[in-house]
């Protein structure tokens, strides 16, 4: 009989690794652009509250 390895958890691990890499990328981008993003939100808030 041919032995086939079980790969039930392999897909879950791959998805978890992809999510971790995406999370790290988002955290790095937010760290680099955090001040600029905050300024944009402050501009939007001041524009909306002036109306």
Helices and strands as residue ranges (DSSP letters): H 10-49
